[in-house]
Amino acid sequence: MSEKIPFHLGIIVDGNRRWAKKRGLPSFEGHRRGLDGVNKIGEWCRKRGVKILTLYIFSTENWNRSKKEVSYLMKLLEIALSKKNTKELFQKGIKLQVIGQRERLPKSLQRKIEEAGELTKKSEKGILNLAVSYGGRSEIIQAIKNIIKNKIPVNKITEDLINKNLWTANLPEPDLIIRTGGVQRLSNFLTWQSIYSELYFTEKYWPEFTEKDLDEALLDYSYRQRRFGR
């Protein structure tokens, strides 16, 4: 196993529907199995020393899917944020955050997010970020709006100021981003933050992504030479 572990790991969880279709199953089953993977990946990363894990769960573009599918995904997210699950995170010292357009989410899900955030807010051993109704461009637009609203002079606008107005404020940029599902693009994920992130793409659909696959990605990362333009 690699000795060089990313401090902040981002994962684009992709391929749930294609995994289900390949097996003649309804897409809903793919999403359900995908949630199982979300529960597992957090523990795998924690054991390996990853301190911040950001999972791209639901994008701003995903609102264009059928109402039935979106409703099912929202219900799955509520299950993921159950008191039992958030208590387990709290016991492990993991802080839970949800980044994205919370105001677009169902009120019941918003309450779950608030409860989970409140319960785990003082946890210091790690952070689990769930990107829900998230889009990198929307995040940047919101940051600009915040800056305008606060009447910041033009000559005071810096990269650091923009960082502080992002949904990921005060978090380091991701060292590594993994995307499952065989697609090789970032699809509006951490657009501002990913400029120097290492990228790793795998053909595996998210529901079939294993602990061994994670180790292979981390091993590949350990061989990378990160120069940051130097």
Secondary structure as UniProt FT lines:
FT   STRAND          8..12
FT   HELIX           16..22
FT   TURN            23..24
FT   HELIX           27..48
FT   STRAND          52..59
FT   HELIX           60..64
FT   HELIX           67..80
FT   HELIX           83..91
FT   TURN            92..93
FT   STRAND          94..99
FT   HELIX           102..104
FT   HELIX           107..120
FT   TURN            121..122
FT   STRAND          126..134
FT   HELIX           136..149
FT   TURN            150..151
FT   HELIX           154..156
FT   HELIX           159..164
FT   TURN            167..170
FT   STRAND          176..179
FT   TURN            181..182
FT   TURN            187..188
FT   TURN            191..196
FT   STRAND          198..201
FT   HELIX           206..208
FT   HELIX           211..222
FT   TURN            228..229
//
